[in-house]
């Protein structure tokens, strides 16, 4: 399993495209957004079904929206 730091280090150290491609080809990288107050907005705007729309609106993965809502639900218990 590679970390974003591994990839970053290879790029900064001048690895060729071919080297990066052969080493990391097919690896998915998710870089989360760091927006102020988006969690509260997602919680307020959630209607029980609009995971995908909220993910699109806030430029997040649908999984992230579901995680935010799941964590909020846990906090309420």
MODELLER restraints for C-alpha pairs under 7 A, 6 or more apart:
rsr = mdl.restraints
at = mdl.atoms
rsr.add(forms.Gaussian(group=physical.xy_distance, feature=features.Distance(at['CA:32:A'], at['CA:60:A']), mean=6.92, stdev=0.5))
rsr.add(forms.Gaussian(group=physical.xy_distance, feature=features.Distance(at['CA:33:A'], at['CA:60:A']), mean=6.67, stdev=0.5))
rsr.add(forms.Gaussian(group=physical.xy_distance, feature=features.Distance(at['CA:39:A'], at['CA:68:A']), mean=6.72, stdev=0.5))
rsr.add(forms.Gaussian(group=physical.xy_distance, feature=features.Distance(at['CA:42:A'], at['CA:54:A']), mean=6.64, stdev=0.5))
rsr.add(forms.Gaussian(group=physical.xy_distance, feature=features.Distance(at['CA:43:A'], at['CA:69:A']), mean=6.45, stdev=0.5))
rsr.add(forms.Gaussian(group=physical.xy_distance, feature=features.Distance(at['CA:51:A'], at['CA:62:A']), mean=6.09, stdev=0.5))
rsr.add(forms.Gaussian(group=physical.xy_distance, feature=features.Distance(at['CA:51:A'], at['CA:65:A']), mean=6.33, stdev=0.5))
rsr.add(forms.Gaussian(group=physical.xy_distance, feature=features.Distance(at['CA:51:A'], at['CA:66:A']), mean=6.81, stdev=0.5))
rsr.add(forms.Gaussian(group=physical.xy_distance, feature=features.Distance(at['CA:52:A'], at['CA:62:A']), mean=5.72, stdev=0.5))
rsr.add(forms.Gaussian(group=physical.xy_distance, feature=features.Distance(at['CA:55:A'], at['CA:61:A']), mean=5.60, stdev=0.5))
rsr.add(forms.Gaussian(group=physical.xy_distance, feature=features.Distance(at['CA:55:A'], at['CA:62:A']), mean=5.08, stdev=0.5))
rsr.add(forms.Gaussian(group=physical.xy_distance, feature=features.Distance(at['CA:55:A'], at['CA:65:A']), mean=6.07, stdev=0.5))
